[in-house]
Amino acid sequence: MEKQIEILQQQLKQQEKLASLGMLSAGIAHEINEENISADDREEVEDIVADLKENMAKIVEHGERAISIIQGILLVSRGKEGEFIPSDINHIVKEYVWLAYHALRANHKGFNITIHESYQEGLPRIMVIPQDLSRAVLNLVNNACYTVWNRSQQEGEGYAPTIDIKTILKSDGMVEVSIQDNGEGMSDEVKEHLFENFFTTKPIGQGTGLGMGITRDIIENKHKGKLTFESEQGKGTCFTFVIPIKKP
């Protein structure tokens, strides 16, 4: 798997060559100014060059993001099972928030979500099990994405699906991560059975009912933290977990 990822990294580095096209387009614009062409033709060509520069910038941006994701995957894959590794928790949360987002977009073409992110600056690298913590974040964000998508199917264009992500350094030596959505919310019955194995509100084939039990085990048993939630039916849900800061 690492060999395949390394090959992909080499391919992605080719995007640096594409970035040079931005410089080329600037040169073209200069040449246009030197040529004696009509105002209408000049305006049309300048529009084309502007579009070219914008597209090149997007290619560079997405290429750099792909490399960042691959580096994160390599970090996770190289760790031994159950091994605590000094990690940037903001980086882990951010990467897996967007992996969940893009997975939803791949499965539901045209659907979009507003994601608000607030990451505490200056968080120290702390000892976590990256494979497990990333899985917990992915489970929680997947659920948030699913519930806002499900609500959007019922309410249509008048509804604005939104997810808020936040990390905070608490005064008691804990890091707090919260994932809040404005989805369907949970009934009292769902709240009661939420962490039971094989309990799910998703249709057959879309959920195993194991995700929340696994997530709580990762946070509370493996990382000695705490996972809590608040939810109101019809308004949304907020999951919050705290884990103690264990410095390298």
Secondary structure, DSSP 8 states (H G I E B T S, - for coil): -HHHHHHHHHHHTTHHHHHHHHHHHHHHHHHHHHS---HHHHHHHHHHHHHHHHHHHHHHHHHHHHHHHHHHHHHHHHS-TT--EEE-HHHHHHHHHHHHHHHHHHHSTT---EEEEEE-TT---EEE-HHHHHHHHHHHHHHHHHHHHHHHHHHGGG---EEEEEEEE-TTSEEEEEEEE-S----HHHHHHTTSTT--SS-TTT--S-HHHHHHIIIIIIS--EEEEEEETTTEEEEEEEEE----
